[in-house]
Amino acid sequence: MMNAANAPWIRLCEVDEIPRLGSRVVERPSGNLAVFRTAQDKVFAVQDSCPHKNGPLSQGIVHGESVTCPLHGWQIGLEDGQAKAPDEGCVRRFPVRVHEGIVYLDLS
């Protein structure tokens, strides 16, 4: 159960509203987030901007626990935000949790 101790967490959507192997964009003035759902229903949230040339990761292909940027093929780990070798760089990650089928984000 979500309570006052969990105040930074905001309700985003139901997990089923994010397509498997797809994403949902959260628009923010400070930069959009991409919230991904894997084939195993794990949910991750990262900055929606590839560290290479700011490609929209939300439009990339999800495979395992990674996403491939649609612009130049960089692979970004969703768990750690790190680009896969030989590429270097990272994206900011955001805490996410699923409780009773609802996705919550901590944007603090």
N, C-alpha and C positions, 0 to 999 in steps of 0.2 A: 504494500500500500504506500502511495506517495503521501508525504506529510510535510509539515513546516520545516523539518530538518533537511528536506530535499529541495528547498525553495529555489535554488538556481536552475533546477531542471524545468524546461518548458515542454509542453505537449506539442508534438509535431503532427503526427498522423497515426493511423493504424498501420501495422507492418504490411498488411496486404495491399495498401495503397502505393507501396514501392514495388515495382515489378521485379521478379526474380532476375538476377543478372542485369539489373538496371539501376536507375537512380531517380532521385527527386531533388530539385534545386530549391534551396532556401535563399531567397533574395535578401541581402543586407546592404546598407549603405557602405559598410566597411569592406565589402567583398562577399560574393556569393559562396555558399557551401553546397557541396554535393553529398547527398546521403545515399549510400549504396546498400543493396541487399544481395547477398551471395546466393548460390544455389542451395546452400545449407541453411538459409534464412538468418545468417549473421548480418548485422547491420553496422555500418561504419560511416563516419562523417569526416570529411576533409575539405579544405579550401578548394573551391572549384577553379583551380588555376594551376596548370602544369608548371613546374619550376624551370622548364626549358624555355618556352616562348609563350607562356600563359594560355595554352590551349585549354578549352573547356573539358575538364575531366568528366563531367556529368554526361558528355556525349560519347565517352569512350566505351570500350568493350571490357566487361567484367569477366575475369577468369580466375577461379580459385579465390584467393583473397587479395587480388591485384586488379588494377584497371590499366588499360593501355590508352594513352592519350591519342585522340583522333588526328592530331596534326602531324606528329613525327614519330609515333610509335613508342614513345618512352613508356616503360612499365613502372607503375607506382604501387608500392605495397600499401594496402588499406589499413593494416594493423599498425604500421610504424610511420607511414607517410614518406618513406624513403624510396628514391629512384633505384631501380635494379641495375646492377653493374652490366655494362661498363659505364652507364650514365651516372651522374652524380647530382644530388640535390634532394630537397625534401619539400613537402607541403605541410601546412599546419593541420593537425588533427583536432577533433573536438570530441569530448566524451559523449557517448550515446548509450542508452540502455533501452531494453524492451521489457515492459512490465504488463502482463495480462493482455498482450497483443497490441499495446500502444507504444510508439516510439517517442522517447524523450531525449532532448538535447540539453547539454550544459554549455551555454555560450559565454560563460564568465571567463 
